[in-house]
Amino acid sequence: MKTASFYVRIYFMDNKLFNSKRIASGYANDRPWLHKSVIEQIKADFADKIPFQNGLDVGCGAGLSTKALKLICNKVTGTDISEEMVHICKTQYDAPEFTFYAAKAEETETAQIPYDIVTAAGVVDWVDRDRFLANMKQVMSPNAPLIIYDFWISDKMLGNSTYTDWYQNQYLAKFPKPPRNETVWEQKDIQPDFFLIKQTMCEMKYEFDMDSFIRFMMTQTNINSKIESGNMTEEEVHGWMRQTLIPIFQGQRQTLIFDGYIRIYVRGT
């Protein structure tokens, strides 16, 4: 019997679902920069090491997470499986302190100076854990932190219960969550190469008007898989979103609540 992780590997890693100009442009222009808030939360844990010398951002997407990592690093490298994402990054962050190249998360190249911090935002559900960690061990300095984090839309909108009903009973019914491997990495599964030193659940808020919310939602994997598989066109999705969201936004800006986590691991010596 084939597992969910098998389909994640075949459908998302090998066929590169995120490798389209539409999705890359959406990631660059229509997603909130919540990554900065995550970096701000971890600053206190590494106050004596900041700035880091050489940081790596795995699965950089359109570069928002790499830009956030640069806040605490002198130099950063971003990698992503999608050539379109990397192209966007090179265009938007054309400076000597930024480097980008296309690569799977499990195939990061060794740098001249080992990475003394690594971030992976919204990535680990799509990777082969053992290959990824083996690769990270090769490219990271001993005792360097590996910061794995993610945040996602919830069924909560501040003071708006109609959104909760829409999300649970209309959105997820129309656009079910694609398969991914959400297994939490237990310490027993990753030792002795990496050690979990801290994990935090977090909640973040971001304000949207209806049009910006729709543009953001058009970058979600639920919707991307529907469009990229040919089951719906971009225009059909956009029309459905607008029709069903008018009663929720009613011409007003609304505050969406994001749930998330931050897990800090350290590479063994």
Disulfide bonds with the S-S distance in Angstrom:
none
